[in-house]
Amino acid sequence: MALWQSALPPFGFRELWCQELHSLAELAKLRARLRATLTGSSTVAHPEREHWSERLVLIADELTSNALRHGGAPVATALSRAGDRWLLSVRDSSDEVPPQPAQGRDPGLGGFGLYLVADLSARHGWHRELGVKTVWAVVEAD
C-alpha cells in the first residue's frame, strides 16, 4: 500500500480561509497567519502548549513548499476546521504528478517532508479534480 493514497478529504470541515502563494518567500506570512488563527499570536508564545498547532504549521510549510517547487505557482493553501480537528489543504495546477515520498535517497539530500507529514497528521491524502491536485492533512488539537 502506498504511503500517500488518492482520497478525498474528510467531510464536515468548514473553511476558515484560503491564501494564494506565488513564491517560497511568502511562506513566512502563511506560517504567521496559521499561528494567529490557531493560537491568537503570530509567533510561538507558549511552546509548552502549542505542540499540536506547530505540527499544523510544519505540515503547511512542507505541503505548500512542495506545491510551489513541484506543482508551480500559484498555490492555494486553505485552513478548515471541524470541532478540535483541523484540515489543511494545498492546491496546485500540476494534476499529473501525485505526491511521491523520496525513496532510495541519501537523507542529507532532503525530500522526506511527505514522510514527516504522514507521521504528524491523523489522516492525509490527495486527489485530482478539474485540472488541479489537492494534497491534504488533518491534525487533531490536543
Order of alpha helices (4+ residues) and beta strands (2+ residues): beta-alpha-alpha-beta-beta-alpha-beta-beta
